[in-house]
Every structure is written in C-alpha cells, then in structure tokens.
C-alpha cells in the first residue's frame, strides 16, 4: 500500500478517489500497469461464486436469498479492504503530523 503504487488496488491516491465528488478526486500521475496476485485471486473467487450461483437450480426464493447473501458478503469484503486502506492513510497522516 502506498500513495503512488502501480497496482491500482494498492494505490491510495487512486483507490480513495470519489468519482461522484470532484472535491475528493485526485488524479494519479502514474499508470496502474501491475496487478497483485492476492487481489486478483479475491476477484476471481468472487466471480466464480457468482457464476456458480447463476448455474445452480433452486427455487426463486432460494435464489433471492443466495444472491442477497453473496452480494452482501462481497460488499462487506470490499468495505473491509477500504477500511484497511483508510487506516493506513490515517496512520501515515498521524506520523507526518508527529514528525518534526
């Protein structure tokens, strides 16, 4: 995790941008041309689970429940990643403030 990582998932400048509000959007001055194996594996696993859910034969009610559980869990995983990123950035800012 760094402010200027070439891995998009690890670039705090890129990841913390809010595309809906220009006040919270800082363009990166570098390219994101690398990938993190663990981040990509997470995306692949989530995609595999979603594909599996689309292929199974269950009632409509069961499918609604499974889809809800999956999307809720995927959202919570992304929220945890975002929390970790914000924590790192807050610690960096705290260190900067304390350093003479």
NUVO-538030 format. One line per 3 residues: number of its first residue (from 1); their letters; for each residue x, y, z of N, C-alpha, C, O, CB. Coordinates in steps of 0.02 Angstrom, whole numbers, plus 32768, in hexadecimal, padded with zeros to 4 digits. Glycine has a CB too. Layout:
BEGIN
NUM = A = X/Y/Z/X/Y/Z/X/Y/Z/X/Y/Z/X/Y/Z; ... .
//
This chain:
BEGIN
1 = XXX = 802A/7FC6/8000/8000/8000/8000/802C/803E/8000/8058/8045/802B/7FD0/8000/803C; 8021/8069/7FD0/8046/80A7/7FCF/801D/80DC/7FAC/7FE9/80CE/7F8E/808B/809E/7FAC; 8035/8119/7FB0/8011/8151/7F91/8014/814F/7F45/7FE8/8168/7F24/802D/8192/7FAA .
4 = XXX = 804A/8130/7F2A/8054/8130/7EE2/8066/80EB/7EC8/8098/80E4/7EA5/808B/8162/7ECF; 803F/80B9/7ED8/804D/8074/7EC2/8038/806A/7E7A/8007/8087/7E63/8029/8042/7EEF; 805D/8040/7E56/804A/802F/7E12/8014/7FF8/7E10/7FFC/7FE5/7DDA/8087/8019/7DEA .
7 = XXX = 8002/7FDE/7E4A/7FCB/7FAE/7E51/7F8E/7FD7/7E67/7F8F/7FF5/7E9D/7FDC/7F74/7E85; 7F5A/7FD8/7E40/7F20/8003/7E4E/7F03/7FF6/7E93/7EF2/8025/7EB7/7EEA/7FF8/7E19; 7EFC/7FB6/7EA7/7EE0/7FA6/7EE8/7F0C/7FBD/7F22/7EF4/7FC1/7F5A/7ED4/7F5B/7EED .
10 = XXX = 7F4B/7FCB/7F15/7F7A/7FDE/7F4A/7F8A/8029/7F48/7FAF/8041/7F73/7FB9/7FB6/7F44; 7F70/804C/7F18/7F7D/8094/7F10/7F49/80BB/7F37/7F0F/80BF/7F22/7F7E/80A9/7EC4; 7F5D/80D8/7F6E/7F2C/80FB/7F98/7F10/8139/7F74/7ED6/814B/7F7F/7F4B/810F/7FDA .
13 = XXX = 7F38/815A/7F4C/7F20/8194/7F27/7EE6/8180/7EF9/7EB3/81A1/7EF7/7F59/81B5/7EFD; 7EEF/814A/7ED5/7EBC/8131/7EA7/7E80/8114/7ECC/7E47/8123/7EBC/7EDA/80FC/7E78; 7E8D/80EA/7EFD/7E58/80C5/7F1E/7E2B/80F1/7F49/7DF0/80E4/7F4F/7E76/808E/7F49 .
16 = XXX = 7E48/8126/7F65/7E20/8151/7F91/7DFB/8187/7F6A/7DD7/81AF/7F89/7E4B/8170/7FC5; 7E02/818A/7F29/7DDE/81BB/7F01/7D93/81AF/7F05/7D7B/8176/7F08/7DF5/81B9/7EB8; 7D6D/81E6/7F04/7D24/81E2/7F01/7D0F/8200/7EBE/7D0F/823D/7EB5/7D03/8209/7F3D .
19 = XXX = 7CFE/81D5/7E90/7CED/81EC/7E4C/7CAD/8216/7E4A/7C9F/8237/7E18/7CE5/81B1/7E1E; 7C86/8215/7E7F/7C48/823B/7E81/7C52/8282/7E9B/7C27/82AD/7E92/7C15/8218/7EAC; 7C8B/828F/7EBA/7C98/82D1/7ED8/7CDF/82E7/7EC6/7D0F/82CA/7EDE/7C8E/82D0/7F25 .
22 = XXX = 7CE4/831A/7E9D/7D26/8332/7E87/7D51/834B/7EC0/7D8F/834B/7EBA/7D1D/836A/7E54; 7D33/8360/7EF7/7D59/8377/7F30/7D82/833F/7F4F/7DB4/834B/7F71/7D2B/8396/7F65; 7D6E/8301/7F43/7D91/82C7/7F5F/7DAD/829B/7F27/7DAD/825E/7F2C/7D61/829D/7F8A .
25 = XXX = 7DC5/82BA/7EF3/7DDF/8296/7EBA/7E23/82B3/7EA6/7E27/82EC/7E91/7DAE/8298/7E7E; 7E58/828C/7EAE/7E9C/82A1/7E9C/7EB6/8273/7E66/7EBB/8237/7E71/7ECB/82A0/7EDA; 7EC6/828E/7E2C/7EDF/8262/7DF6/7F25/8247/7E06/7F4E/8269/7E26/7EE1/8289/7DB3 .
28 = XXX = 7F31/820B/7DF0/7F73/81EC/7DF9/7FA1/8205/7DC1/7F8C/820D/7D88/7F6F/819F/7DF9; 7FE0/820F/7DD1/8012/8224/7DA0/803B/81E9/7D88/8073/81F2/7D70/803F/825A/7DBD; 8020/81AE/7D8F/8044/8171/7D7C/8012/813E/7D61/7FD5/8148/7D67/806B/8153/7DB9 .
31 = XXX = 802B/8109/7D44/7FFF/80D5/7D28/7FF7/809C/7D5A/8022/8091/7D85/801A/80BA/7CE5; 7FC1/807A/7D54/7FB4/803F/7D7D/7FBA/8002/7D4E/7F88/7FE7/7D37/7F6C/8042/7D9F; 7FF7/7FEF/7D41/8004/7FBA/7D10/801A/7F78/7D30/8031/7F4B/7D0C/8038/7FD2/7CE0 .
34 = XXX = 8014/7F73/7D71/8025/7F34/7D93/7FE8/7F1B/7DB8/7FB7/7F3F/7DC3/8061/7F3E/7DC3; 7FEB/7EDC/7DCC/7FB4/7EBE/7DF1/7FCF/7E99/7E2E/8009/7E82/7E2E/7F8B/7E8D/7DC3; 7FA6/7E94/7E60/7FB7/7E6E/7E9C/7F95/7E2A/7E98/7F58/7E26/7E8D/7FA0/7E95/7EDE .
37 = XXX = 7FBB/7DF6/7E9F/7FA0/7DB2/7E99/7F68/7DA5/7ECB/7F35/7D87/7EB9/7FD8/7D7E/7EA3; 7F70/7DBC/7F09/7F3C/7DB0/7F3B/7EFD/7DD7/7F2C/7EC5/7DBD/7F35/7F57/7DC2/7F80; 7F03/7E15/7F16/7EC8/7E3D/7F05/7EA4/7E1E/7EC9/7E66/7E1B/7EC8/7EDC/7E86/7EF6 .
40 = XXX = 7ECA/7E07/7E99/7EAC/7DE7/7E5E/7E8B/7DA5/7E70/7E56/7D95/7E55/7EE1/7DDC/7E28; 7EA9/7D7F/7E9D/7E8B/7D40/7EB3/7E49/7D4D/7ED6/7E19/7D27/7ECC/7EBA/7D1A/7EE2; 7E45/7D81/7EFE/7E06/7D92/7F1F/7DD1/7DA2/7EEC/7D98/7D8A/7EF1/7E10/7DCE/7F4F .
43 = XXX = 7DE1/7DCA/7EBA/7DB1/7DDA/7E85/7D9B/7D9A/7E60/7D60/7D92/7E51/7DD0/7E0C/7E53; 7DCB/7D6E/7E53/7DBB/7D2F/7E30/7D8D/7D03/7E59/7D5E/7CE5/7E3F/7DFB/7D09/7E1F; 7D9A/7CFE/7E9A/7D70/7CD5/7EC6/7D29/7CF1/7EC8/7CF9/7CCB/7EC3/7D8E/7CD2/7F0D .
46 = XXX = 7D23/7D32/7ED0/7CE1/7D50/7ED1/7CBC/7D46/7E8F/7C80/7D38/7E8F/7CE5/7D9B/7EE1; 7CE0/7D4C/7E58/7CC1/7D40/7E17/7CAC/7CF6/7E10/7C77/7CE8/7DF4/7CF2/7D53/7DDE; 7CD5/7CC9/7E28/7CC5/7C81/7E25/7C87/7C71/7E4D/7C5C/7C4B/7E37/7CFF/7C56/7E3E .
49 = XXX = 7C81/7C8F/7E88/7C46/7C84/7EB1/7C08/7C9F/7E8E/7BD3/7C7F/7E8D/7C4E/7CA5/7EF6; 7C0E/7CDB/7E71/7BD5/7CF7/7E4E/7BC1/7CCC/7E12/7B85/7CC1/7E06/7BE5/7D3E/7E36; 7BF2/7CB3/7DED/7BE4/7C86/7DB5/7BC2/7C46/7DCD/7B93/7C2E/7DAD/7C24/7C74/7D90 .
52 = XXX = 7BD9/7C2B/7E04/7BBB/7BEF/7E20/7B72/7BFB/7E32/7B47/7BD2/7E24/7BE3/7BD7/7E5E; 7B65/7C34/7E51/7B20/7C44/7E64/7AF3/7C49/7E28/7AB8/7C37/7E2A/7B1E/7C85/7E8C; 7B0E/7C63/7DF2/7AE6/7C69/7DB5/7AD8/7C26/7D93/7AA9/7C20/7D6B/7B08/7C97/7D84 .
55 = XXX = 7AFF/7BF3/7DA4/7AF8/7BB1/7D84/7AD0/7B7F/7DAC/7ABA/7B4C/7D90/7B3C/7B95/7D77; 7AC5/7B8C/7DEC/7AA3/7B59/7E14/7A57/7B5D/7E0B/7A3C/7B91/7DF8/7AB5/7B62/7E5F; 7A37/7B26/7E18/79EE/7B21/7E12/79CF/7B23/7E57/79D3/7AF2/7E7D/79DA/7AE0/7DEC .
58 = XXX = 79B1/7B5A/7E68/798E/7B62/7EA8/794E/7B8A/7E9B/7945/7BA5/7E65/79BB/7B86/7EDD; 7924/7B8C/7ECD/78E6/7BB3/7EC5/78F8/7BFE/7EC2/792F/7C12/7ED5/78B5/7BA5/7F00; 78C8/7C25/7EAB/78D3/7C6D/7EA6/78E1/7C8C/7EEB/790C/7CB7/7EF1/7896/7C8E/7E86 .
61 = XXX = 78BD/7C75/7F1E/78C9/7C8F/7F61/790F/7C7E/7F7A/7931/7CA8/7F98/7894/7C73/7F91; 7924/7C40/7F6E/7967/7C2C/7F82/799C/7C54/7F5D/79CE/7C69/7F79/7972/7BE0/7F76; 7990/7C5F/7F1C/79C0/7C86/7EF5/79C4/7CCE/7F0E/79FA/7CEA/7F12/79AC/7C85/7EAA .
64 = XXX = 798B/7CEA/7F1F/798B/7D2E/7F3A/79B5/7D32/7F7A/79DC/7D60/7F84/7943/7D46/7F48; 79AC/7D00/7FA6/79D2/7CFE/7FE4/7A1C/7CF5/7FD7/7A45/7D17/7FF5/79B9/7CC5/8011; 7A2E/7CC8/7FA9/7A75/7CBC/7F99/7A95/7CF9/7F79/7ACD/7D0C/7F8B/7A7C/7C80/7F6A .
67 = XXX = 7A71/7D19/7F4B/7A8B/7D55/7F2B/7A95/7D8D/7F5E/7AC7/7DB0/7F5D/7A5B/7D6C/7EF3; 7A64/7D95/7F8A/7A6A/7DC8/7FBE/7AA7/7DBB/7FEA/7AD0/7DE7/7FF6/7A2A/7DCC/7FE9; 7AAE/7D7D/8001/7AE6/7D6B/802C/7B29/7D77/8009/7B58/7D92/8026/7AE1/7D22/8042 .
70 = XXX = 7B2C/7D62/7FCA/7B6A/7D6B/7FA4/7B7B/7DB5/7F9C/7BB4/7DC9/7FAB/7B64/7D4A/7F5F; 7B4C/7DDD/7F85/7B5A/7E24/7F7A/7B6A/7E49/7FBB/7B94/7E75/7FBD/7B1E/7E45/7F57; 7B48/7E35/7FF0/7B56/7E53/8031/7B9D/7E41/8048/7BC2/7E6D/805E/7B23/7E3C/8067 .
73 = XXX = 7BB0/7E02/8041/7BF3/7DED/8055/7C29/7E0E/802A/7C5C/7E24/8044/7BF9/7DA0/8050; 7C1E/7E11/7FE8/7C4E/7E32/7FBC/7C56/7E7B/7FCE/7C8D/7E96/7FCE/7C38/7E2A/7F72; 7C1F/7E9C/7FDD/7C22/7EE3/7FF1/7C49/7EEA/8032/7C71/7F19/8039/7BDA/7EFF/7FF9 .
76 = XXX = 7C3E/7EBE/8061/7C61/7EC2/80A1/7CAC/7EB6/8099/7CD5/7ED5/80BB/7C44/7E8E/80D2; 7CBF/7E8A/806B/7D06/7E7E/805D/7D25/7EBE/8041/7D5B/7ED2/8056/7D10/7E43/802C; 7D03/7EDE/8011/7D1C/7F1C/7FF4/7D1F/7F53/8029/7D4D/7F7C/8029/7CF1/7F31/7FB9 .
79 = XXX = 7CEE/7F55/8055/7CED/7F87/808A/7D28/7F7D/80BA/7D46/7FAD/80D1/7CAB/7F85/80B2; 7D3A/7F3D/80C8/7D72/7F2E/80F3/7DB3/7F44/80D2/7DDF/7F61/80F2/7D75/7EE3/8103; 7DBA/7F38/8091/7DF6/7F4F/806C/7DFB/7F9B/806F/7E31/7FB6/807A/7DF4/7F37/8023 .
82 = XXX = 7DC3/7FBD/8066/7DC2/8006/8068/7DD5/801F/80AE/7DF9/8050/80B5/7D7E/8021/8053; 7DBC/7FFD/80E1/7DCD/800F/8126/7E18/8009/8132/7E36/8034/8151/7DA6/7FE4/8157; 7E34/7FD2/811A/7E7C/7FC7/8122/7EA4/7FFF/8100/7ED5/8018/811C/7E91/7F83/8106 .
85 = XXX = 7E8F/8012/80C5/7EB0/8047/80A0/7EAC/8089/80C5/7EDD/80AD/80CC/7E91/804F/805A; 7E70/809A/80DD/7E68/80D8/8102/7E92/80D8/8142/7EAE/810B/8155/7E1F/80E4/8114; 7E97/809E/8163/7EC0/8099/819F/7F09/80A7/8191/7F2A/80CA/81B7/7EB8/8054/81BF .
88 = XXX = 7F22/808B/815A/7F67/8097/8147/7F72/80E1/813A/7FA3/80FD/8152/7F7A/806D/8108; 7F45/8100/8114/7F4D/8148/8105/7F49/8172/8144/7F6E/81A3/814B/7F17/815E/80D3; 7F1D/8161/8172/7F17/8186/81B0/7F57/8180/81DA/7F6E/81B0/81F8/7EDB/816E/81D9 .
91 = XXX = 7F74/8144/81DC/7FB2/813A/8200/7FEB/8162/81E0/8015/817D/8204/7FC4/80EF/8201; 7FEC/8165/819D/801F/818D/817B/8018/81D7/818D/8049/81F8/819B/801A/8183/812E; 7FDB/81EF/818E/7FCE/8235/819E/7FE0/8243/81E7/7FFD/8277/81F7/7F83/8247/8192 .
94 = XXX = 7FD0/8215/8213/7FE1/821C/825B/802C/8220/8264/8045/8248/828B/7FC3/81E2/8284; 8050/81F5/8240/8099/81F5/8244/80B6/8236/8229/80E4/8252/8246/80B6/81B9/821D; 809A/824F/81F2/80B1/828E/81D6/80A8/82C8/8206/80D3/82F4/820B/808D/829D/8194 .
97 = XXX = 8070/82C8/8229/8061/82FF/8257/8091/82FD/8293/80A7/8331/82AA/8017/82FA/8270; 80A2/82C2/82AB/80CD/82BB/82E5/8117/82C5/82D5/813E/82D5/8302/80C4/8277/8303; 812A/82BC/8296/8170/82C3/8283/8183/830D/8280/815D/8336/8265/817E/82A2/823F .
100 = X = 81BD/831F/829D/81D2/8365/829B/81EA/8379/8256/81FD/83B2/824C/8208/8372/82CF .
//
